[in-house]
Structure formats: C-alpha cells, structure tokens
Amino acid sequence: MMIRNYLKIAFRNIRKQKAYALINILGLAVGLASFILIMLWVKDELSYESLYKDADRIFLLHTQHMEGDKFEINPMTPYPLASSIRNEIPEALKTTKFRHTEAVIRNGDKIFRETAVCAADASFFELFSNPFIAGNRKTALSMPHSCVITEKIAEKYFGTANPIGKTLIFNTKENYTVTGIIEDTPYNTHLDYEIFIPLPRVATSIADTNSWSSQYLRTYLLAPEDANQKALNIKLTKLMRKHLPEDKYIEIKTQPISKLHLQSPDNKNQGMQYVYLFTVTGILIILIACINFMNIAISLSLKRAREIGLKKVVGAGRGQLITQFMSEAFIQSLAALIIAMVLVELLRPFFNELTGKAIILPYLNTWFLPSLGGLLFLITLLAGSYPAFLLSSFKPVNAFRGNLVKGKGKDSFRKILVIFQFAVSIALIIGSLMIFRQLHYISHKSLGFEAENVIFFPVEGNLNQRYEVFYQELMRHPGIAGAARALHVPGSINSITTGLDWEEKADDKPVTFSFESIDEHYIETMGMDLISGRNFSNEFARDSLNVIINEEAIKVLGFDDPVGKNFWIDGKSEKGKIIGVVRNFNAMPLMHEIKPLIFTRLPFYYQRIFVRLQPGNPKEAISHIKASWNKYVPGYPFDYHFLDQRIEKVYNNEMRIGKIALAFTILAILITCIGLFGLASHTARQKTREIGIRRVFGASSSSLVWMFVKNFAKWVLIANLIAWPLAWYFVSDWLTNFAYRIEMQWHIFLLAALSALILAIFTVIYQSWTAAMKNPVETLKYE
C-alpha cells in the first residue's frame, strides 16, 4: 500500500512538470542507449576467438628478427618448426600449421573464385574446436585430396544434397573429396576460413619444406594449463637457433589467440586501447546524463518548496521524503530505459553498418536482463540520490520561504558537475578532430607509388607460362598504360628473407629484409622511382640472381653507391649483384615504418598481375582485359580489384573508430546541452527577483542576458583547462600507433574551446532572455 502511494505521488508530480520530466527522460534515454550500444561493441570486441574452447592455451608463434638494424616481429614461421616442436618440446601438447591460399573451385556449372581457403595440417581441427556437422575432425584432413567445407560452401556448390564423399575441382585440375562439414565460421575470429585442404598440396609448390630460412606459414601449439609462457618462449627460441645457427638474434615469441585481436605479440595495446577508450566514453556519457537529471531535479525544487515544507510540518520524516524522490527517479529511469531499448533496436542496423559488426541484442542470454536490471538500479541511485538527500534535508521554515537551495556549497557542487560535463565534451571534440585529421593524413599521404587507376587480379592456370603473349594482347588496347607481375599487393608486402650476405659486409650479424619478386615492368607500371642503376631486363639472363634495393636498405649495407656490388640470398653458390636502387615507398600500411627491402626477379613467385589503366572511363579497357583473360585462361573467372580501394580497406578499422568517436561525441554534447539548459533554467528561477529589481533600476534585457552568459562562459573556460591536458595525453598515446602521424596543433584545441563556448551560449540564451523579458511587476508582486 505504501509503495503504491509513493508511486501514485511520483506519477502526479511528474505530470505536473511534463516538460522537465520529458527532458529528463529523453536525456537519460539517449545516455542509456549510447551506453548500451558501446557496451555491446566492447563485449563483441572481447569475444574474439570465443569459438575455441582452449583459446587461452593455443599460442600463435611469432619470429622476432633483425630487419635492418631494428627488431621486427612477424607471424610467419618455417615449415619444419611444428614437427620439431612435437619432437623436442614436451610442453607442446599438440601443434599445427597452415597457410592462407586461394583457389578457383568448380562443381558442374558452378564455378567461383574462393579467397577464404586454408591449407592446414591434418591436426588442425584437433587444436581448433570448430563444430563438425558431418565427418571426423581427427581424420578429415588426413588424406592428400580431402577437404572440409562450411555449411555456406556446401549449400553454394551442392544445394540441399549431402556433399560428403562428393568432389570439388580446384584450379581446373585437382579433385578434392569433401570429408567434413563444419558450422559457418563466425566473423569474430582471425581464422575466418570457409574451405580447408591439406597443407602439403600447397606448401610443396611454394618452397622447400625442409628449409628453416623460408618463413611463409603460421604455426600454433597447444600448451598445458599451467604452462609458463616465458619459459616456453626460451625453449622455442633455442630450438629455432639450433636450426639457424647463423642467426643468433632470432627469437620465438608466443601469443595466446584470445589476445590476437586486441594486442600485439609484444603486449602493446592496439585494439585494446579502443576498448578502454569507448568503455570510459560510455561511462562518462552515463555520468553526464545522470548529472543532467540531478541539475534539472534541483532546478524544480523551488516549485516544490511548499510541498516539502508542508509534508515536514505534518510529520513526514526524511526517510519518507527520500523514498518519494527516489520513487520519482525510478519511474523516470524506467521510462528512460524502455525508450533507450527502443532506440537501440532502431539504431542497431545503422550501428552495425558503422562498426562493420553483426551485433544483436541477446535477450535470451541469462546475463542480459539481469544486467539491464542492475543498470536501472545504478542509474536510479546515481541520478536520484543527490536530489533526494538534498531536498529532504531542508527545514520547513526555509521551504515555506522558497530557500531550498540556499548556500554557496550546494550551488558550487552543481557548477562543478556542469564543468565536468563540458570538460568531457571538449575532450571528446578534440579527440574526434585529431582522429579525423590523422585519418585524412594517412589516406592522402603519398605512398611512394601510384595506386590510382590500377587494377589487379591473380595469376591462374598456366598464365605465367603464356604471360608474354597475354601481355602483348593487353598492351594493344589504348586504354591500358602498363602491366606487370609480382608476388604481393603493394602496401601489403609482408614476406621476409634471411641468410643475406654482400660484398664487404662488416660482420656476421644476421640481417632480414622484406622481400618482393617483380618483373621488368613492375617499377614503371606502379609509378615508382628508380633513382640509380637499371631495372630488370630480359636482355640479362643473370637478372634472376640480381636484386634491386630500396633506399632504406642502403643504410644497412653501408655503401655510398651500392650499384654493382655483389649480393647473395639464402647462401646461393652463384653471386648476384645489386643492379638498382628504388626510392623508398610504403610496402606496408602507414602504421609501420619503411623497412629495408629487396626486389628479385623470380617468375615462380609471381601470383598477381597489375594493369594500369589510362585515366577516364576504364570500362572498355577492363572489357578488353576480360576478353584476353578468357582467351588465355579459359575456365577461370576474371576477378579483379582496384588497388586504391584495396589499400583503403587496410584503414577501415581506424575509419570506423573515427566515425564511432564522432557519433558518441555528438551525443555527449547533446546530453551536456540538455543539462546546461536545466541549470540555466534553475539559475534563472533563482535570480527572478534580482532580475526584477535590476529591471526596475533601468537594466536592459541585453545586459541581463550578458550577465547570464558571462557566468556560464566562465565555467566553459574552466572546463577547457581540465580537458586540454587530458585530451593531449590520450591523443598523443593513440598517435604512437602510427609510424607516420600528424603533429598536435593548438588550433584544434582552440576550435574545440570555441565550439563548446558557442554551444553553451546558444543553450543559455533562451532561458536568460525569457527571464530578462519578464515584467518586473510580476516578479516582485509577492515581495
């Protein structure tokens, strides 16, 4: 009965103040919706690799080596490493290795190019617990021409028929029998493959499977629950150095796959810093919304002065008043939560598009509804406790006089809350502006090659053997400016080579360079600068032994003029020479510095063809390329990509982070303005009589508005003093993730301060102007 009475009174009071209640509820709803979306994003980020039950014990092995004069870490390892670990390190319960590959697959008239193909050991599914729908995980990849496919691929090629035992044709020549079907791989794993085939079929065609110098695949091991990771690293490093005695600097570093998505193998935060950033942002947005609730609730206290005084006179205790105010806070918080959930459902598709995720609301999960209940309780406590305790503490005599909020301390506390709100908003504005400036910088920075108007596609079938006639066919079209072959896509050259030696090498220090195999047209086609020496040429038979280096490599070699110097790769008996130097270009994304690199001319490494199109309409040229492709590579689909678009995809995650930061910055500013509106309303009510007296003595409306604006502007300026150093620290830390980054510029901070000041002024002007325009007779008639 008592609870029902409290709720009835709460509803009655809310109806009396519909406008302010609506502002309160909407402010809380926007804050709650923002917080829920952020927390769903955070939970999704933390859920990566949750598909695998032993994710904390499955370690990916990285090699740390000298690249130039610096240590670099790379997840590529040699082929024999996994079997040697099984034989020599008892802590490794199981090992496996794999390599990403691609294939053109056909079944009947269904033919597609598949890019999510994993060439793996037979032991792959013993480590990785992908749920099997059909087949035996222990033997599914044990036969040379077996393959495991996902449900999606099974439906794609076989429809509703049972694919077990049926055949898929790979690259028009090899038949693979389907021996297993697994559930579709979720997006929140780094092993998002759809087709699995035995590794030996792929590896033997790429490199010597007995070589320790050639590092081109990933190795994993399963460790016991009590394994000491540091001790394991030491044993693995000893094993690696045993087989590469000439490389005394090489090390193996392990990393649990549960940390791959958010941390680098050297334990530096990468994605994890965004998790921290947005978690803090979500909490701050909730705090801002709760502060708004407090300020608006207290601003209404003057209208409720007699109510509070009368209740105290007739015997209402402080506890009863606190319960009443908390009941009102609960009802408004509950209404805000309901509206917030509606907003979340409405905004979720846009949020998923913005973040590149597939987030759903897990209503059926046991933790979700209790979490919402806990959030409701916390918000009610945060938003309602201060007004409840403050308004219930006053004496009846003060209540009847309307002096509920008398005292500098209480007023100062509310000012501190508003300053806090603006400090958060200003810091978020600075962060968003700096993020977008950095992203604009890396998206427009010259990479050292020309990515525009270039398409690329894979080398298929026997195209390498027929390439010369294919090349001549392409160049007949006036819309084609050049064509070339290479191993990697520029901007993603991640292969390395060791065992390097050269003329007059100062010591036996092992050196690792980035490695790319190109043909004689590549440098010109990609718009790179050959600054000395010559290019590869068909006129020189020994160019298969010779190399071209970049400027960064010169620093390691120690030559003033390296052209003509002898150079060896992987201990070859025949000596090659350095025949040219290419100007530095970004072989990897701009998060990485430029590293020493060598170009070789080894045709068996060519995997991609690049074609530069003339500016203008590329459709005719692409149609000609497709026709030539169908002529020389029949049976293979023509699947091409634009190089500049592929490079842009590398920065998709950073672009999304910038957009998310901007969206929640706008929401934080919106909620802050709602709070400022409430405080301005409260201040205007407090100063009603003062304004009336000033008007009687001749004060103009504009001077009264300026009086209000001046006070609020002061708080915004104080907020800047708090926000600037915080923003400087966190943005500087974020920028360290980029090898190429912008400088911190003061005009960004001034722009943020000016934006916050303008927002504050426009928010305050309405309330201050309304108060200043009131008739003094009305404001003073009860005095």
Long-range contacts (C-beta under 8 A, 24 or more apart in sequence): 3-327, 6-323, 6-324, 6-327, 7-327, 7-331, 9-324, 9-327, 10-324, 10-327, 10-328, 10-330, 10-331, 11-331, 13-304, 13-328, 14-328, 14-331, 14-332, 17-300, 17-303, 20-296, 20-299, 20-300, 20-678, 20-681, 21-332, 23-292, 23-296, 23-674, 23-677, 23-678, 24-292, 24-293, 24-296, 24-297, 24-332, 24-336, 25-332, 25-335, 25-336, 25-339, 26-336, 26-339, 26-674, 27-289, 27-292, 27-293, 27-296, 27-336, 27-671, 27-674, 27-675, 28-289, 28-290, 28-292, 28-293, 28-332, 28-333, 28-336, 28-337, 28-340, 28-379, 28-383, 29-335, 29-336, 29-337, 29-339, 29-340, 29-343, 30-289, 30-340, 30-343, 30-667, 30-670, 30-671, 31-285, 31-286, 31-288, 31-289, 31-290, 31-292, 31-336, 31-340, 31-667, 31-671, 32-286, 32-289, 32-336, 32-337, 32-340, 32-375, 32-379, 33-339, 33-340, 33-341, 33-343, 33-344, 33-347, 34-282, 34-285, 34-664, 34-667, 34-668, 35-282, 35-283, 35-285, 35-286, 35-375, 36-340, 36-341, 36-344, 36-375, 37-344, 37-347, 37-348, 37-351, 38-278, 38-279, 38-281, 38-282, 38-285, 38-664, 39-279, 39-282, 40-359, 40-361, 41-278, 41-351, 41-355, 41-357, 41-359, 41-660, 42-275, 42-278, 42-279, 42-282, 44-188, 44-357, 44-359, 45-261, 45-262, 45-271, 45-274, 45-275, 46-262, 46-275, 47-188, 48-188, 48-189, 48-190, 48-258, 48-260, 48-261, 48-262, 49-188, 49-189, 49-190, 49-257, 49-258, 49-260, 49-261, 50-188, 51-129, 51-130, 51-185, 51-186, 51-188, 51-189, 52-127, 52-128, 52-129, 52-189, 52-257, 53-129, 54-127, 54-129, 54-222, 55-256, 55-257, 55-258, 56-256, 56-258, 57-222, 57-223, 57-224, 57-225, 57-227, 57-256, 58-127, 58-128, 58-220, 58-221, 58-222, 58-223, 58-256, 58-257, 59-220, 59-221, 59-222, 59-223, 59-229, 59-232, 59-254, 59-255, 59-256, 59-257, 60-218, 60-219, 60-220, 60-254, 60-255, 60-256, 60-257, 60-260, 60-265, 61-218, 61-219, 61-220, 61-221, 61-236, 61-252, 61-253, 61-254, 62-252, 62-253, 62-254, 62-255, 62-265, 63-215, 63-240, 63-250, 63-251, 63-252, 63-253, 64-250, 64-251, 64-252, 64-253, 65-247, 65-249, 65-250, 65-251, 65-496, 65-498, 65-510, 65-512, 66-249, 66-509, 66-510, 66-511, 66-512, 67-496, 67-511, 67-512, 67-513, 67-514, 67-595, 67-596, 68-511, 68-513, 68-552, 68-553, 68-555, 68-556, 68-595, 68-596, 69-555, 69-556, 70-595, 71-249, 72-512, 72-595, 73-253, 73-264, 73-265, 73-266, 74-215, 74-494, 74-496, 75-218, 75-265, 76-215, 76-216, 76-217, 76-218, 76-494, 76-495, 76-496, 77-215, 77-217, 77-218, 77-219, 77-252, 78-211, 78-212, 78-213, 78-214, 78-215, 78-216, 78-243, 79-203, 79-207, 79-208, 79-209, 79-210, 79-211, 79-214, 79-216, 79-217, 80-209, 80-210, 80-211, 80-212, 80-243, 81-212, 81-219, 81-239, 81-240, 82-121, 82-219, 82-221, 84-239, 84-243, 85-219, 85-221, 85-236, 85-239, 88-239, 89-232, 89-235, 89-236, 89-239, 91-223, 91-224, 91-227, 91-231, 91-232, 91-235, 92-221, 92-222, 92-223, 93-221, 93-222, 93-223, 93-224, 94-123, 94-126, 94-127, 94-221, 94-222, 95-121, 95-123, 95-127, 95-219, 95-220, 95-221, 95-222, 96-120, 96-121, 96-123, 96-124, 96-126, 96-127, 96-128, 96-219, 96-220, 97-121, 97-199, 97-217, 97-218, 97-219, 97-220, 98-124, 98-199, 98-217, 98-218, 99-199, 99-202, 99-203, 99-206, 99-216, 99-217, 99-218, 100-193, 101-197, 101-202, 102-458, 103-170, 103-171, 103-195, 104-170, 104-171, 104-172, 104-460, 104-635, 104-636, 104-637, 105-157, 105-168, 105-169, 105-170, 105-195, 106-168, 106-169, 106-172, 106-635, 107-157, 107-158, 107-166, 107-167, 107-168, 107-169, 110-156, 110-157, 111-635, 111-637, 112-156, 112-637, 113-458, 113-636, 113-637, 113-639, 114-153, 114-194, 114-195, 116-192, 116-193, 116-194, 116-195, 117-193, 117-194, 117-195, 117-196, 117-197, 118-191, 118-193, 118-195, 118-196, 118-197, 119-196, 119-197, 119-198, 119-199, 119-201, 119-202, 119-203, 120-196, 120-197, 120-198, 120-199, 121-198, 121-199, 122-198, 124-196, 125-180, 125-196, 127-220, 127-222, 128-191, 130-182, 130-183, 130-185, 131-182, 131-183, 132-180, 132-181, 132-182, 133-181, 133-182, 133-183, 134-162, 134-164, 134-180, 134-181, 135-164, 135-179, 135-180, 135-181, 136-179, 136-180, 137-180, 139-179, 140-179, 140-180, 140-196, 141-179, 141-180, 141-196, 141-197, 141-198, 142-198, 143-177, 143-179, 143-198, 144-198, 144-200, 144-201, 145-174, 145-175, 145-176, 145-177, 145-198, 145-201, 146-176, 146-177, 146-178, 146-179, 146-180, 146-197, 146-198, 147-176, 147-177, 147-178, 147-179, 147-195, 147-196, 147-197, 148-178, 148-179, 148-180, 148-181, 148-182, 148-195, 148-196, 149-178, 149-180, 149-181, 149-182, 149-194, 149-195, 149-196, 150-181, 150-182, 150-183, 150-184, 150-185, 150-194, 150-195, 151-181, 151-182, 151-183, 151-184, 152-184, 152-194, 153-194, 153-195, 154-178, 154-181, 170-197, 171-460, 171-461, 171-636, 172-461, 172-635, 172-636, 174-201, 187-357, 187-358, 188-261, 190-257, 190-260, 190-261, 212-240, 212-243, 212-244, 213-244, 213-497, 213-498, 213-499, 213-570, 214-497, 214-570, 215-496, 215-498, 216-495, 220-257, 221-254, 223-254, 229-254, 244-498, 246-499, 246-508, 246-510, 247-498, 247-510, 248-510, 249-509, 249-510, 250-498, 250-510, 270-737, 271-653, 273-733, 273-734, 273-737, 274-657, 277-661, 277-730, 277-734, 278-660, 278-664, 281-428, 281-661, 281-664, 281-668, 282-664, 284-424, 284-668, 285-664, 285-667, 285-668, 285-671, 286-379, 286-382, 287-382, 287-420, 287-424, 288-421, 288-424, 288-425, 288-668, 288-671, 288-672, 288-675, 289-383, 289-671, 290-379, 290-382, 290-383, 291-417, 291-418, 291-420, 291-421, 291-675, 292-421, 292-671, 292-672, 292-674, 292-675, 292-678, 293-329, 293-332, 293-383, 293-384, 293-387, 294-383, 294-386, 294-387, 294-414, 294-417, 295-414, 295-417, 295-418, 295-675, 295-678, 295-679, 295-682, 296-675, 296-678, 296-681, 296-682, 297-325, 297-329, 297-383, 297-384, 297-387, 297-391, 298-387, 298-390, 298-391, 298-405, 298-414, 298-682, 299-678, 299-679, 299-681, 299-682, 299-685, 301-387, 301-390, 301-391, 301-404, 301-405, 302-402, 302-404, 302-405, 302-685, 302-686, 304-391, 304-404, 305-399, 305-400, 305-401, 305-402, 305-403, 305-404, 306-399, 306-400, 308-391, 308-392, 308-394, 308-396, 308-399, 308-404, 309-396, 309-397, 309-398, 309-399, 309-400, 310-396, 312-395, 312-396, 312-399, 313-396, 318-392, 318-393, 321-388, 321-391, 321-392, 322-388, 322-389, 322-392, 325-384, 325-387, 325-388, 325-391, 325-392, 326-380, 326-384, 326-385, 326-388, 328-384, 329-380, 329-383, 329-384, 329-385, 329-387, 329-388, 330-376, 330-380, 330-384, 332-383, 333-376, 333-379, 333-380, 333-383, 333-384, 334-376, 336-379, 337-372, 337-375, 337-376, 337-379, 341-372, 354-656, 354-659, 354-660, 354-663, 355-656, 355-660, 356-652, 356-653, 356-656, 405-686, 414-679, 414-682, 415-715, 417-675, 418-675, 418-676, 418-679, 418-715, 419-715, 419-718, 419-719, 419-722, 420-719, 420-722, 421-671, 421-672, 421-675, 421-676, 421-719, 422-672, 422-676, 422-715, 422-716, 422-719, 422-723, 422-756, 422-760, 423-719, 423-720, 423-722, 423-723, 423-726, 424-668, 424-672, 424-723, 425-665, 425-668, 425-669, 425-672, 425-719, 425-723, 425-756, 426-719, 426-720, 426-723, 426-724, 426-727, 426-752, 426-753, 426-756, 427-723, 427-726, 427-727, 427-730, 428-661, 428-664, 428-665, 428-668, 428-669, 429-665, 429-669, 429-752, 429-755, 429-756, 430-723, 430-724, 430-727, 430-731, 430-748, 430-749, 430-752, 431-661, 431-665, 431-727, 431-730, 431-731, 432-658, 432-661, 432-662, 432-665, 433-748, 433-751, 433-752, 434-727, 434-731, 434-734, 434-735, 434-742, 434-744, 434-748, 435-654, 435-657, 435-658, 435-661, 435-662, 435-731, 435-734, 436-658, 436-662, 437-742, 437-745, 437-748, 438-735, 438-738, 438-741, 438-742, 439-651, 439-654, 439-655, 439-658, 441-740, 441-741, 441-742, 442-590, 442-651, 442-654, 442-738, 442-740, 443-648, 443-651, 445-590, 445-740, 447-490, 447-491, 447-585, 447-586, 447-590, 447-647, 448-528, 448-529, 448-583, 448-584, 448-585, 448-586, 449-490, 449-526, 449-527, 449-528, 449-585, 450-526, 450-527, 450-612, 451-490, 451-491, 451-643, 451-644, 451-647, 452-643, 452-644, 453-481, 453-612, 453-613, 453-614, 453-615, 453-618, 454-525, 454-526, 454-610, 454-611, 454-612, 454-613, 454-642, 454-643, 454-644, 455-610, 455-611, 455-613, 455-618, 455-622, 455-625, 455-640, 455-641, 455-642, 455-643, 456-489, 456-608, 456-609, 456-610, 456-611, 456-640, 456-641, 456-643, 456-646, 457-608, 457-609, 457-629, 457-638, 457-639, 457-640, 457-641, 458-607, 458-608, 458-609, 458-639, 459-485, 459-606, 459-607, 459-608, 459-609, 460-633, 460-636, 461-633, 461-635, 461-636, 463-609, 463-632, 463-633, 464-603, 464-604, 464-606, 466-632, 469-632, 470-628, 470-632, 471-521, 473-628, 473-631, 473-632, 474-611, 474-624, 474-625, 474-628, 477-620, 477-621, 477-624, 477-625, 478-614, 479-613, 479-614, 479-616, 479-618, 479-620, 479-621, 479-624, 480-611, 480-612, 480-613, 480-614, 480-621, 480-624, 480-625, 481-525, 481-612, 481-613, 481-614, 482-521, 482-524, 482-525, 482-611, 482-612, 483-521, 483-525, 483-609, 483-610, 483-611, 483-612, 484-518, 484-519, 484-521, 484-522, 484-524, 484-525, 484-526, 484-609, 484-610, 485-518, 485-519, 485-521, 485-522, 485-603, 485-606, 485-608, 485-609, 485-610, 486-516, 486-517, 486-518, 486-519, 486-522, 486-606, 486-607, 486-608, 486-610, 487-516, 487-517, 487-518, 487-605, 487-606, 487-607, 487-608, 488-516, 488-607, 488-608, 489-608, 489-643, 489-646, 490-526, 490-585, 490-587, 490-643, 490-647, 491-586, 491-587, 491-588, 491-589, 491-646, 491-647, 491-650, 492-588, 492-589, 492-650, 493-587, 493-588, 493-597, 494-588, 497-569, 497-570, 497-598, 498-570, 499-568, 499-569, 499-570, 499-571, 500-567, 500-568, 500-569, 500-598, 501-567, 501-568, 501-571, 502-557, 502-565, 502-566, 502-567, 502-568, 502-578, 503-565, 503-566, 503-567, 504-558, 504-559, 504-565, 506-558, 511-556, 511-596, 513-553, 513-556, 513-595, 513-596, 513-597, 513-598, 514-587, 514-588, 514-595, 514-596, 514-597, 514-598, 515-597, 515-598, 515-600, 516-587, 516-597, 516-598, 516-599, 516-600, 517-599, 517-600, 517-601, 517-602, 517-603, 517-605, 517-606, 518-599, 518-600, 518-601, 519-601, 519-603, 519-606, 520-601, 522-599, 522-610, 523-548, 523-582, 523-599, 525-610, 525-611, 525-612, 526-610, 526-612, 527-612, 528-582, 528-583, 528-585, 529-582, 529-583, 530-580, 530-581, 530-582, 530-583, 531-581, 531-582, 531-583, 532-561, 532-563, 532-580, 532-581, 533-563, 533-564, 533-578, 533-579, 533-580, 533-581, 534-579, 534-580, 535-580, 536-579, 536-599, 536-601, 542-576, 543-579, 543-601, 544-600, 544-601, 544-602, 545-572, 545-574, 545-575, 545-576, 545-577, 546-576, 546-577, 546-578, 546-579, 546-601, 547-576, 547-577, 547-578, 547-579, 547-598, 547-599, 547-600, 548-578, 548-579, 548-580, 548-581, 548-582, 548-598, 548-599, 549-578, 549-580, 549-581, 549-582, 549-596, 549-597, 549-598, 549-599, 550-581, 550-582, 550-583, 550-584, 550-585, 550-594, 550-596, 550-597, 550-598, 551-581, 551-582, 551-583, 551-584, 552-584, 552-594, 552-595, 552-596, 552-597, 553-596, 553-597, 553-598, 554-581, 555-596, 556-596, 567-598, 569-598, 569-600, 589-650, 589-651, 590-738, 590-739, 590-740, 591-737, 591-738, 591-739, 592-739, 593-739, 610-643, 669-756, 669-759, 672-759, 673-759, 673-763, 676-712, 676-760, 676-763, 676-764, 677-763, 677-766, 677-767, 680-708, 680-712, 680-763, 680-764, 680-766, 680-767, 680-768, 681-767, 683-708, 683-711, 683-767, 684-708, 684-767, 684-768, 684-770, 684-771, 687-771, 688-771, 688-774, 688-779, 689-779, 689-780, 689-783, 691-771, 691-772, 691-774, 691-779, 692-774, 692-776, 692-778, 692-779, 692-780, 693-776, 693-780, 695-772, 695-776, 696-776, 696-780, 701-769, 701-772, 701-773, 704-768, 704-771, 704-772, 705-765, 705-768, 705-769, 705-772, 707-768, 708-764, 708-767, 708-768, 708-771, 709-761, 709-764, 709-765, 709-768, 712-760, 712-761, 712-764, 713-757, 713-760, 713-761, 715-760, 716-753, 716-756, 716-757, 716-760, 717-753, 717-757, 719-756, 720-749, 720-752, 720-753, 720-756, 723-752, 724-749, 727-752
